Amino acid sequence: MKFFRTADDEPRLKELKGLSLFKELSLRELRELDELLHERTYHKDEVIFDEGDVGLGLFIVVSGRVRVVSSHVALQQLAPQFGPGEFFGELGLFDEAPRTARAVAMEPTRALALLRTEMVALLERNHRVAGKILFELSRTVCRRSRKLALSEQHSPVL
């Protein structure tokens, strides 16, 4: 693990600090987390994960845009888009159930993956860092759920 400050890691740590999921982490905690993240790049229209795939973790958009679409009637109206700093696929962080939607890059996209295995290892090794991430994740999921519930109740039928 890299816990010592170097000039090479400063831009990366600043980028991580700018992501809502990691905003409460210190530089030392960000360095520890950085060791666990998997960076991926996707071309326009490339599938990040497909509906039915086993969920292995969540994805955080660093640059680009991602659209999530589903064949499930209840989810079809959502078709959310995620941009820089936002995360998706978070249910895969908690169980291995099949994905309920397909995630596709709408443009060239750079994303970070935080896999369940790494999150479990972080929970075992450093409760404080994992707790900060899980708290922010929970806040975002609550906001999304509330927004979904309220928009469904008050949206006019077209």
N, C-alpha and C positions, 0 to 999 in steps of 0.2 A: 504494500500500500504506500501511496505517496502522501505523507502528512507534512512535508516540508515545502515551503513556498518557493516556487520557481517562476521566473518570468514567463516561461512557456505555458504555464497553466492558468495564468491570470485571465486571458480572454475567455477561455472555456468556463472558468468559475463564474465570471461576470455574466456569461450567457445563462448558466444554470440558475444563478441567483435571480435572473429576470423572469424565470418561469414560475407561474403562480404556485405550483405544487411544491416548489423548493424555496419560496421566498423567506421562510422563517429560519432557514439553516445558516449556520455560521460558515466561514470559509473552510475551517477544519472539517466540519460536517459535510460540506459540499465535496471536498476532496475524497472523503470516505465513500460518499454516494457515487461519485464519478467512476469509481472502480467497478461499480455494479451495472452501469448503464450500457446499453448496446445501441450504437448509432447506426442508422440505416438511411439510405437515400432511395427515392422512388421516382420513376419517370411519370409523366402525365399519363393518366388512365391505368397505371399499374395497380394491381390489387395488393393491398397491405395484408388483409386477411379476408377470408371468405365466410359467408354464412355457413354454419355447420362445422367449421374448423374448431378444434379444441382451443379454448381460451387459455393462453399461457401467461398473460400479463397485460399491461396497459402501454399505450403509446402517447408520447408528448410531441406535438408539432413544434419544431424549431423554426422552420421556414417552409413556405408553401401553404397549400390548402388540401383538406381531406373531406370527402363527402361519405356519409354513412347511409346506406340504403338497405331495406329489408323486404322480404317477401311476406312477412307477417302483417296482416291487415292493420292491427293496432299500431304498428310502428311505421307504416308506409307514409302517413301524413307528416311525420317528423322530418325525415331526410336532412338531418343536421349537417352543418359544415363546421369544420374546426380549422382555426388558423394558428399562427405563431403564439406559443405560450399555452395553448389549450391542450387538454388530453382527452382520450377516448379509449374505449375497450377496457374500462376499469373493472368490470365484473370479472374479467379473466384473471385479475390479481387475487381473487378470493376463491374461485372454484374452477374446475376443469370442464364445466358445462359447455356444450357447443355454442359457438357465437350465434347471436340472433340476427346478425346483419353482416353486410359486406362493407369493408372500408376501402375506398379507392382514392388515389392521389388525383386531384383535379388539375394539378400543375406540378412541375418538378418540386419535390418535397423532401425535406430532411427531418427525420424524426428520431426520438430516443425511445427505446423500449426498456421498461422496467419489468422484468419477469418475476413470476411468483416465487421461483426458487431463490432468487437473489433477495427478494423482499423478506422471505422467511429467514434467510441467513442474517439479514440486517436486524430483524426483530430479535433474534437470538444473541447477536453480538452487541447491538447498541439500541436499547429500548427508546432512548431519548430521540435519536434521529428518526427512527421508524415511527415513533409516536407523532412527531411533528408532521411527517409526510401523511400519515393516516388521518390526522385531524384535518388537514387542508383538503385532502381527498374527500372526506366525509362532508365537509362544508359545501364543496362544489356539487357533490351528488345530491345533497339536500336542496340546494338552489335549483338544480335542474329538475328535480322531482316536483318541487313546488311550482315552478314555472309550467311544467307539463300539466300538472293537475289543474292549475288555474286557467290555462289557455284552453284546455279541453272543456271545462265547465262554462266558459264565457265566449267561446268561439262560435260565430254564426255558422250554420250548416250551409255550404255552398252547393 
